[in-house]
Amino acid sequence: ETRRWIKSMLPLLFTGIMQVFNNEASVVFLGIMQNTESVGLFRVAQRGADLIPFGLLSVNMAIAPTVAELYSKGEKDRLQNIVSKSVLLITAFALPVALVLILFGNRFIPLVFGQEYSLAYVPLVILCFGQLFNACAGSVGVILNMIGLERYVTRGITIAATMNVFLNFFLIPNWGTTGAATATTLSLICWNIMLAFWLYKQ
């Protein structure tokens, strides 16, 4: 079913490209509008915050085939049960990691990266809130993809990436790395809200 496969593949391909673009947009804008020092600080904050959704990524890989199977069989009660439990599991991992980074990040950053990266703490805290929201929203993107509604994921990431670009353009000149972190966090929250809303409607 070549035509059907291609029709499903293209949105997934575009989504992957847009996700990479969205993740790197703040770095690119910082490099253009600020300096390499700002890029370095943001990278440190970004790497720290990326620890929070580790549980989400693991759960996504585990439940994706099950979601597709249960949905195709019409077993929505079992599907709901798995999704609910997965959100609790993801949150149980993400929340402690986020709290540790928020409360003690100002100590970890100089210890791991050096005293010159201490200014990465505030962007780290902002990014932590975005990644915590991302994790607690659960596997919304994966579920939409697995039930044949990948076009919603594509639409969501496109809107979020566009929002990220505009926010970076307006926030970085005055706030630097803090502005970049704010833009990234707001776009991530917006993306998850849209996907959760569309999934709920379906």
ZAMARGU-4260 file (C-alpha; in steps of 0.2 Angstrom, whole numbers, plus 5000, padded with zeros to 4 digits):
<rodrens>
0) 5000/5000/5000 | 5013/5012/4994 | 5002/5027/4993 | 4995/5025/5010 | 5012/5023/5017
5) 5019/5039/5009 | 5003/5048/5015 | 5007/5043/5033 | 5026/5045/5031 | 5027/5063/5025
10) 5019/5071/5040 | 5031/5061/5051 | 5046/5066/5041 | 5040/5085/5042 | 5037/5083/5061
15) 5054/5076/5064 | 5062/5091/5054 | 5052/5104/5063 | 5056/5096/5080 | 5075/5098/5076
20) 5072/5115/5070 | 5062/5120/5086 | 5075/5113/5098 | 5089/5122/5089 | 5080/5139/5085
25) 5085/5147/5102 | 5103/5142/5099 | 5103/5149/5081 | 5095/5166/5087 | 5107/5167/5102
30) 5122/5165/5090 | 5115/5178/5078 | 5109/5191/5090 | 5121/5189/5105 | 5137/5179/5106
35) 5145/5162/5108 | 5146/5164/5127 | 5127/5166/5127 | 5126/5150/5116 | 5137/5141/5128
40) 5126/5146/5143 | 5110/5141/5135 | 5118/5124/5129 | 5122/5120/5147 | 5105/5124/5153
45) 5097/5114/5139 | 5107/5099/5143 | 5102/5099/5161 | 5084/5101/5157 | 5084/5087/5144
50) 5086/5075/5159 | 5068/5078/5164 | 5059/5070/5150 | 5070/5055/5150 | 5056/5044/5157
55) 5044/5051/5144 | 5055/5045/5130 | 5057/5028/5138 | 5039/5026/5140 | 5035/5032/5122
60) 5046/5018/5115 | 5038/5005/5126 | 5019/5009/5124 | 5019/5015/5105 | 5015/4997/5098
65) 5002/4994/5112 | 4993/5010/5108 | 4992/5006/5090 | 4986/4988/5093 | 4973/4993/5106
70) 4966/5007/5096 | 4964/4996/5080 | 4955/4983/5091 | 4943/4997/5098 | 4949/4993/5116
75) 4948/5011/5122 | 4946/5007/5140 | 4962/4997/5141 | 4971/5010/5131 | 4965/5024/5143
80) 4971/5013/5158 | 4988/5011/5150 | 4989/5030/5146 | 4984/5035/5163 | 4997/5024/5171
85) 5011/5029/5160 | 5008/5048/5164 | 5009/5043/5183 | 5025/5034/5179 | 5033/5048/5169
90) 5028/5061/5182 | 5036/5050/5196 | 5052/5051/5187 | 5051/5069/5180 | 5046/5078/5196
95) 5061/5073/5207 | 5073/5077/5193 | 5066/5094/5190 | 5065/5098/5209 | 5084/5093/5211
100) 5089/5104/5196 | 5078/5119/5201 | 5084/5118/5219 | 5102/5113/5218 | 5106/5118/5200
105) 5116/5133/5205 | 5128/5121/5214 | 5128/5107/5201 | 5132/5119/5186 | 5149/5126/5193
110) 5153/5109/5199 | 5151/5100/5183 | 5154/5114/5170 | 5165/5127/5179 | 5161/5143/5188
115) 5160/5153/5172 | 5144/5144/5168 | 5135/5149/5184 | 5124/5161/5174 | 5116/5146/5165
120) 5106/5143/5181 | 5091/5155/5178 | 5089/5148/5160 | 5090/5131/5167 | 5076/5134/5180
125) 5065/5141/5166 | 5068/5126/5154 | 5065/5114/5168 | 5047/5121/5170 | 5044/5118/5151
130) 5051/5101/5151 | 5042/5096/5167 | 5025/5102/5159 | 5031/5092/5143 | 5033/5076/5154
135) 5017/5078/5164 | 5007/5080/5148 | 5012/5062/5144 | 5013/5053/5127 | 5001/5064/5118
140) 5012/5065/5102 | 5015/5047/5101 | 4997/5042/5104 | 4991/5054/5090 | 5004/5046/5078
145) 5000/5028/5083 | 4981/5031/5080 | 4984/5038/5062 | 4982/5057/5067 | 5000/5062/5064
150) 4994/5077/5054 | 4989/5085/5071 | 5006/5082/5078 | 5013/5091/5062 | 5001/5105/5064
155) 5006/5107/5082 | 5025/5107/5080 | 5023/5119/5066 | 5013/5132/5076 | 5025/5129/5091
160) 5041/5132/5080 | 5034/5148/5073 | 5029/5154/5090 | 5047/5150/5096 | 5055/5160/5082
165) 5044/5175/5085 | 5047/5175/5104 | 5066/5173/5102 | 5066/5187/5090 | 5058/5199/5103
170) 5065/5192/5119 | 5083/5188/5116 | 5088/5207/5112 | 5083/5212/5130 | 5084/5196/5140
175) 5098/5186/5131 | 5099/5167/5137 | 5084/5170/5149 | 5074/5176/5134 | 5079/5161/5124
180) 5074/5149/5138 | 5057/5158/5140 | 5054/5157/5121 | 5058/5138/5121 | 5048/5134/5137
185) 5032/5144/5131 | 5033/5135/5114 | 5035/5118/5122 | 5020/5121/5134 | 5009/5128/5119
190) 5013/5112/5109 | 5008/5100/5122 | 4992/5110/5126 | 4987/5109/5108 | 4991/5090/5106
195) 4982/5086/5122 | 4967/5096/5117 | 4966/5088/5100 | 4969/5070/5107 | 4955/5073/5120
200) 4943/5079/5106 | 4947/5063/5096
</rodrens>
